[in-house]
Amino acid sequence: MRRTKAYRLIFVGVASVLLGGCSGSSKANMEEAAEQPAVVDYTCISNPESDKQIYVILKNYHGAYWEKVIDGITEAAKKLDEAVYLGGIDNETDISGQIDLMNQAMEQGADGILLAPADSNSLADSCQKVREKDIPVVLIDSSINSSEFDACYMTDNIDAGEMAAKEMLELLYDAGNSPTDPLEVGIQLSSDSSQAMVNRVSGFLNFWAGNAPEQWEIVQDIRVNGGDTKKAQSDASALLRENADIKGFFGCNNTSTVGIVNTLFEEERTDVVLVGFDLADETKQMLQNPEYHAVTVLQKQDQMGYLGMLSLNSLIKGEKSEQKYFDTGVIMVDSDYLMENAVS
């Protein structure tokens, strides 16, 4: 019971112990990144002559994950009558940039906004201002700590985190680790202010606390990389240097996973298992390499973008839904899945 409570404390409120666990150098890097604007200005991707306008505001443009999100948005845009403007930020720490884009959308006459919020707290006020103007807001990828939105399409992140912890334990056993030997698992995520990330780690920790052997621990220095793959790789390497008993990594999002994969390959750490998120090329290579033990939680991010757009279109037309949260689901991907589905 004492151990369960200790792990739960890591994510009381908005990740208070996580914030305390970040290293000083990590915080400095995050603050430096936040000072560098990274706004991607709006581009019209369909129906520029339409008198109805949808504004899409993403929180990242890097990597395979967000490419799939954009694919879903683009596919939906082909079926809609509204003009669709795509913009966002290229650095998940540029919260002010995302708020500015929300304000621009209102000023330019948006009839609806599709938002992937970079910060679950800071974007709440912007969403409220938008809805006060009777402009519907649909969230994708992550939610906000407020009810000021009309619908949200995302992964059930607590459930996904629990699934990830279950897979981690199985991989650690499969790799030959003894439940009586000291062992640690490192965790990385892109943002400690995203409710999706907080819930994902919370689900992982809750399952771990109730099911892991007493000798197996979580490294308290949970690293936050701001969606930067190079920083994720550097952090993974640092965690290995500083924690000799690490035998597993949990990468809570695509960039974290890719950074960890790159480190494990570079240092040839076949003794360290990985549970990641999403399916970048680097992650596929590890899954296909029989020397490594790895699985990844594949989200359906294209469906987040696609269904979010269709929902926003319905809201603009005056249709309402009592349901606000829609779980887009996940798939657990390992080497067998890749072979069975001919994924190369």
N, C-alpha and C positions, 0 to 999 in steps of 0.2 A: 504493500500500500504506500509506503514511504517513497519507493522508487517511482510509482505511478504519479504521485503528486509532484515529484521533482521534475518529471518530464512535462507535465501539464503546465508548470510554471513558466516554461520556456515561451509559451505563446498565450499568456494571460493578456487580455486586452489586445492591443495592436503590437504584438511581438516585442514586449518590453525586454525580456531576457535576451532575445535575439539581438536587439539593438545594443545591449550591454556586451554581448559576446563578440561583436564585430571588432576586429583589430583596429588599432589607431590608424595604421597605414591604409586599411581598407576604407575607413571613413574619409580620410583625407582624399583618396582617389575619387570617391563618390562625390565629394563636395566640389572637387576640381572639375569633374565631368559635368556637374550640374551648372557650372558657370559658363559652359560652352553651349550656345544656342544650337539647336539641331532641328529646326522646323523645316518640314517638307511642305511647300506651299501647295494650295489646291490646284488640281488639274481636272478638267472636265473629261470624263471617260465615256459618256454616252448622252445622247439627246440634248445637245447644247442649246437648241432653240426652244426647249420646253419652258413653260411658265411656272412649272413646279420644280423644286430643287431639293435634292437630298445631299447632305454633306457627311462624308465619312472621315472620321478622325482616328487614325491608328496610333499606337504607342511605340511602334518599332517598324523598321523596313528591312532589318537584317535577316538573312537566313531563310531556310526552306519553310519554316513554320509560317512566317508572315507572307511568303509567296503564295502558300496555299490559301491563306485567309483572303488575299487579294483575288486569287482565282475564283473563289466562291462569290465574292462581291461582284466581280466582273461578269460572271455567268448570270447572276440574278439581274444585273443592270440591263442585260439584253432583253429581259422580259418586261421591263418597267417603262412607263411613259415619262417619268421624271428625269430631269437632268441630274447626273450623279457627279459630284465633285469629290475627288479623293485627295486627302492630305494627311498630315500627322507629324510625329516627331521621330527623329532617327537616333534618339538617345532616351532611354526610359527614365532618366533622371530629370529631363527637361519638362517638369510639370508646368511651369509658367508658359512654356511654348504651347502646350496642349490647351491651357486655359485661354490663351490668346486666339487660338484657332476656333474655340467655342464661341468667343465673342465675335470674331469675324463672320462666322456662319450666321449668327443672329443678325448682324448688321447688313449682310448681303441677302437677307430675305429667305433663309432656310425654311422649308416646309417640314423637314424632319432631319434628325441627326442620328447617325450610327456611330457609336463611340466605343473604342477599346480603351478604357481608363487606365492611365499609368499609375494613378494614386487613388486609392479607394476613399480617402478622406478629402483631399484637396479638390477633387472634381465634383464633389457633392453640391457645393454652392452653385457652380456653373450649371449643373443639370437642373437645379431648382429654378434658376433664372430663365433657362430655356423653356421649361414647362409652364412657368408663369405667363409666358407669351403664347401659350397653347400650341407649342411646337413639340411633337412627340419625340421621345428619346428612347432608342433601343441600344442596349449594351451588348457587347460581345467579348469573349475571352475572360473577362473579369467583371465583378460587380462593384458597387459603391456602398459605403456605409450610410445609406439613406434609402428612403422609398421613392425618391424623386426620379423615377424612370418608368417606362411603360412595359418593357419586356427585356429579358436578359437571356442570351444564348451562350452557354458555357458548359464546361465539364463540371460534374459534381466533384469538386476538388477534395473534400474530406474523404469521400469514398475512394477516389483515385489514390490519395495518400496512403490509405489503409491497404489497398491492393499492392502498392509499391513496397510497403514494409513487409507484407507477406512474402512477396517475391524475393526481397532482400534476404530474409531468413532462409528461404529454400536454397538460394544461390550460395550463401555462406556455408550451409551444411554440405551442399553438393561439392563445394571446393575443398572439403576435408577439414573444416575448422571444428574444433572440439568445443562443446558447450562449457567445459570447465576451464578453458584457456582464456586469458584476457584478450579482448578484441574491441576495436572501435570502428565506428562508421562516421564518415564525414558527410556533411550536407552543404550544398550550394544552391542558391536561388538568385534570380535576377533582381528582385525588389522586395524589400521588407515593408513596403507601404501598399502592396497589391493584395487585396483580400484573397485572390486566387492562390497566391504563393503562401500566404499565412495559413489558409485552410489546408493546402496540400501538405505542408510540413506538420501542421497540427494533427491531421489524420495519420500521418506516418508515425509520429511520436506516440500517439495514443495506442496504436496497434503494437508498436515496439514495446511499450511499457508493460503491456499485458501478456506478451508472448515470448520475448527474447530471454535467453539465459541471463542469470544475474551477473555473470562475468562480462557480458557484452554491453558496451556503453556507446552513447552518442557523443561525438566530439562537441564540446560546448561552443567552440569557435565556429559558428555557422557563418559562412562567407556569403557576401552579397556583391554581385559583379555588375549590376546595372545593365545587363544585357550585352556585355562586352565579352566576346569569346576569348580574346587574348588575356583579359583580366581573369576570366574563369580558369584558364589554363595555368596562369601564374599562381592563383589561389590554391588550385589542386596540388601543384608542386610544393607549395609552402606547407600545406596541411600534411603532406606525406613526410616532409622533413621534420616537422615539429611534433608529429604523433606517430611513434614507431609501431604502435599496435593497430594502425588502420588496415582493415582488410575489406572494407566496402565503402562505396560512395553512392549517395543519392543525389542525382542532378534533377532539380525540380522544374527545369524548363529546358528548351532546346539549346540555348547558348551555354548554359551551365553544363549540360551533358556533353556537348562538343568539346568544351574546354577540358573536361575530365578525361574524355576519350583521348584527346591529343596528348595529355600528360602520361596516361597509362601506356600508350603506344611508345612515346618518346623514351620513357624510363623502363620500358619492358616489364611492367609490373603485372605479370600474369597471375600473381597471388592475390590481387585486389579485384573484387567483383563490383559490378556496376548495375544499378537500376536507374535508368534515365527517363527522360520525357521526349517524345516526338522522334522523328526519323530522318535526321540529316545523313548525308552520304558517309560522313565519318563514323556515325553510329552504326550504319549498316555494315561497314567494314569490320567493326568490332564484333557485331552479332555473327558475322559469317566466319570469323576467325576461331577455330576450335581451341586455341590456346587460352582464350579468355572466357570468363563467365559473365554474361551480360543479358539483360532484357531491357525493353523500353516501353513506356506507356504511350501509345499512339492516340493522340486526340483527333477529333474530327473537326479541325479548325476551318476547313473549307465549308462545312455545314453551318458553322457559327456565322460566317460571313453571308452565305447564301440565304439561310433561313432568317437571319436578322434583317436583311434587306427586304425580303418578302413581307415580313411582319411590319416593318416600317411603312411599306407601301399601303398595307391594309389600314394602318392607323391614320395615315394621311387622308385616306378615303372615308374616315369616320367609323371604321369597324373597331370594336373593342373586345378585349379578352380579359377574363378574370384572372387567368394564370399569368404570373409574371416571370417565373423561372422555368427554363427549358434545358434539361440535361441533354447535351449532344452526344454523350457516351464516349467510351475509350475502348481500345483493343490492346491486349498485352502481346507484344511482339518479341519473339525470340528467333533463333536460327531456323527452327522447324516451320514457323509461320512464313518466313521469307521463302523457304523452299516450296512449301505447299501453295503459296500464292504467286510463285514465279517472280518475286521481287529481286531485282539485281542492282 
